[in-house]
């Protein structure tokens, strides 16, 4: 099969926040599938905050993207050619396609999609972000009815999943979001009991006052997506034996926005005296729980019991700008690129 593959590569490593010049659009002939491979045309790409870390040449839980290498990421697409059993032309599948118009992957690394659900749900609410929220809350948050949960980046695909699950379990749920519109979405669309606009507060002390008013009984679980000002605001409000699942720290990606005065000693003391459980986790360690997650949440998404939002950028060439905007809170819901 002749044709052209277009992909976005890492042109250089960012110095701080990524800029358009860090990416390059490249074209080359389509790959030829070998025995066991599947060639697919990508229809949608996922953009996620973890990709910022892959752009740096540092030791981490996953390899860095090489200079000139395709930007990593999950995609969904339509099978064009299959040289393995179980996949046929026209099947919709998902896998780690990277930021590319096409991908040639082993069939063992692909999963067929449920044709009754929109394919993009495999990238968000029923994909890695949804699984992250489901696993992290149950395994590390240990929620109990009557407790209070605070969620950073609450209208994103992870935070909104956490909030909805917790609300259904009888917790008081408080969203931290950026801007009045996202706060409205948090309460009206995702069902949070209260929402606080962190952009309306210049200091952590001011934000802490607002959170304390919404959480008069203190905070039992803080879902950490952000770092920065929200973390500093919440820590003194944590109850004894509180839990903090650490999912991300987008405020500090690239070394930006780290406070000049070191808050670590005060935070470390809070962890000690309040006997907090702080649990860092990487969802790639928990893929074995995906079938149970899909069995639990798939029917709820299909019935509309779990709400989700998608922010769709058009065209592969739009991926870098959409990614940069997402890292600055410019997306509403799961950031996706439609090819």
SVG drawing of the C-alpha trace seen along z (x, -y; Angstrom):
<svg xmlns="http://www.w3.org/2000/svg" viewBox="-29 -38 48 53">
<polyline fill="none" stroke="black" stroke-width="0.4" points="0.0,0.0 1.5,-3.3 1.0,-6.6 2.5,-9.1 2.8,-9.1 2.9,-12.5 4.1,-12.8 5.2,-15.4 8.7,-15.0 10.6,-16.5 12.8,-19.1 14.6,-20.1 14.2,-19.8 12.2,-22.6 13.8,-25.1 10.9,-25.5 7.5,-25.6 7.3,-24.1 7.1,-26.5 6.1,-25.7 9.8,-25.6 10.2,-22.5 8.2,-20.5 8.6,-19.6 6.1,-18.2 7.7,-15.5 6.4,-13.3 7.7,-9.9 6.4,-6.9 3.9,-4.6 5.5,-1.7 4.9,1.8 3.4,4.2 5.3,7.3 3.9,10.6 2.0,9.9 1.6,6.2 -1.4,3.9 -1.3,0.8 -3.9,-1.8 -5.0,-5.3 -5.2,-7.4 -8.5,-9.3 -7.9,-10.9 -4.9,-11.5 -4.8,-12.1 -2.8,-15.0 -1.9,-14.5 0.2,-16.4 2.6,-13.5 3.9,-14.1 5.8,-17.2 8.0,-15.0 8.8,-12.8 10.3,-15.8 13.1,-16.0 16.3,-13.9 16.0,-12.8 15.6,-9.4 11.9,-8.8 9.4,-6.0 9.3,-5.9 11.9,-6.6 12.3,-10.1 11.4,-11.0 14.6,-11.1 15.4,-14.3 13.8,-13.6 11.6,-10.9 7.8,-11.0 6.0,-12.5 4.5,-9.7 0.9,-9.3 -2.2,-7.1 -4.5,-7.3 -7.5,-5.6 -7.7,-4.6 -9.1,-2.5 -7.3,0.7 -6.1,0.4 -4.1,3.7 -3.7,6.5 -1.1,9.3 -2.3,10.9 -5.4,12.8 -8.2,10.9 -8.0,7.6 -9.6,6.8 -9.7,3.7 -12.2,1.3 -11.9,2.3 -11.5,-0.6 -8.6,-0.1 -6.5,-2.0 -2.8,-1.9 0.3,-4.0 0.3,-5.5 2.2,-8.7 1.4,-12.1 1.0,-10.6 -1.4,-10.2 -0.7,-6.4 0.9,-3.8 2.2,-0.3 2.0,1.7 2.0,5.3 -1.5,6.6 -0.6,7.5 -0.3,3.8 -3.7,2.9 -7.2,3.2 -10.5,3.3 -13.0,0.6 -16.6,1.1 -18.6,0.0 -21.5,-1.2 -19.3,-3.9 -17.7,-7.0 -14.1,-6.0 -12.7,-9.1 -14.0,-7.7 -11.0,-5.2 -8.7,-8.2 -10.5,-9.9 -13.3,-8.9 -12.8,-5.1 -9.1,-5.4 -5.9,-6.2 -7.3,-9.3 -10.5,-7.6 -8.6,-4.6 -6.2,-6.9 -9.1,-8.5 -10.8,-5.2 -7.7,-3.3 -6.2,-6.3 -9.3,-7.1 -10.2,-3.5 -6.7,-2.2 -5.1,-5.3 -7.9,-7.7 -9.8,-5.0 -13.0,-7.1 -15.7,-6.8 -19.2,-8.2 -19.4,-11.5 -15.8,-12.5 -14.7,-15.6 -12.7,-15.4 -10.9,-18.3 -9.8,-17.8 -7.2,-19.9 -7.8,-20.5 -11.3,-19.2 -12.8,-19.6 -10.1,-17.6 -10.7,-14.0 -9.0,-12.6 -10.4,-15.1 -13.9,-14.9 -13.9,-11.1 -12.6,-11.3 -15.3,-13.8 -18.2,-11.9 -17.1,-8.6 -16.7,-10.2 -20.0,-12.0 -21.7,-8.7 -20.1,-7.2 -21.6,-9.9 -18.6,-12.2 -18.7,-16.0 -16.8,-17.0 -15.0,-20.3 -13.5,-21.3 -10.5,-23.6 -10.6,-24.9 -9.3,-27.8 -11.9,-30.5 -15.7,-31.0 -16.7,-28.8 -14.8,-25.8 -16.2,-26.3 -19.7,-26.3 -18.9,-23.1 -17.6,-21.5 -20.9,-22.0 -23.5,-21.9 -21.9,-19.1 -19.8,-17.1 -21.9,-17.4 -19.3,-18.8 -20.9,-20.3 -18.7,-23.4 -16.1,-24.9 -13.4,-27.4 -11.6,-29.5 -7.9,-29.4 -7.3,-32.3 -9.4,-34.5 -6.9,-34.2 -3.4,-35.7 -2.0,-33.8 -2.2,-30.4 -3.6,-31.9 -6.5,-33.5 -7.2,-30.2 -7.0,-28.4 -9.7,-30.6 -12.0,-29.8 -11.4,-26.1 -11.9,-26.2 -15.3,-27.9 -16.4,-25.1 -14.9,-22.4 -15.9,-23.3 -15.1,-19.8 -11.6,-19.8 -10.3,-17.8 -10.0,-14.0 -8.8,-13.4 -6.9,-15.8 -6.5,-14.6 -3.2,-16.1 -3.2,-17.0 -1.5,-20.4 1.2,-21.2 1.9,-24.8 -0.6,-27.2 -3.5,-24.6 -1.2,-22.2 0.1,-24.9 -3.4,-26.0 -4.9,-22.6 -2.1,-21.1 -3.0,-22.9 -6.6,-21.9 -6.0,-18.2 -7.6,-16.1 -5.7,-13.5 -5.2,-10.3 -6.0,-12.2 -5.0,-10.8 -3.3,-12.5 -3.1,-10.5 -0.4,-12.3 -1.4,-12.0 0.4,-15.0 2.0,-18.4 1.3,-20.4 2.1,-23.7 5.7,-22.6 6.2,-20.9 9.3,-22.4 10.4,-24.0 8.0,-26.9 6.1,-28.5 8.0,-26.9 7.8,-29.2 11.0,-31.0 10.4,-30.3 10.7,-26.6 7.4,-25.3 8.6,-21.7 9.5,-21.8 5.9,-23.0 4.3,-20.4 6.6,-17.6 5.6,-18.5 1.9,-18.3 2.4,-14.8 4.0,-13.8 1.7,-15.4 -1.5,-14.6 -0.3,-11.1 -1.2,-11.7 -0.8,-9.1 0.7,-10.6 0.7,-8.1 2.5,-8.8 1.4,-6.5 1.8,-5.9 -1.1,-4.4 1.1,-2.3 1.7,-0.1 -2.0,0.7 -3.0,1.7 -4.0,5.1 -7.0,3.3 -8.3,2.0 -10.8,4.8 -12.4,4.3 -12.5,0.5 -14.1,1.0 -16.7,3.4 -17.6,0.9 -17.5,-2.4 -18.3,-1.4 -22.1,-0.8 -22.3,-4.0 -20.7,-6.1 -23.0,-4.4 -26.1,-5.3 -25.0,-8.8 -24.5,-8.4 -20.9,-9.6 -20.5,-12.9 -17.4,-13.8 -16.3,-16.7 -13.9,-16.7 -11.9,-19.6 -11.2,-18.7 -8.5,-20.4 -8.7,-19.9 -5.7,-18.6 -2.4,-17.0 -0.6,-20.3 -2.8,-21.8 -1.4,-19.3 1.6,-21.4 -0.5,-24.6 -3.3,-22.5 -0.7,-20.8 0.9,-24.1 -2.5,-25.6 -3.5,-22.5 -0.4,-22.8 -1.6,-26.3 -5.2,-25.3 -6.5,-26.4 -8.5,-23.2 -12.0,-22.4 -12.3,-18.6 -10.1,-15.9 -7.8,-17.4 -8.1,-15.4 -6.8,-16.1 -9.1,-15.0 -7.1,-14.1"/>
</svg>
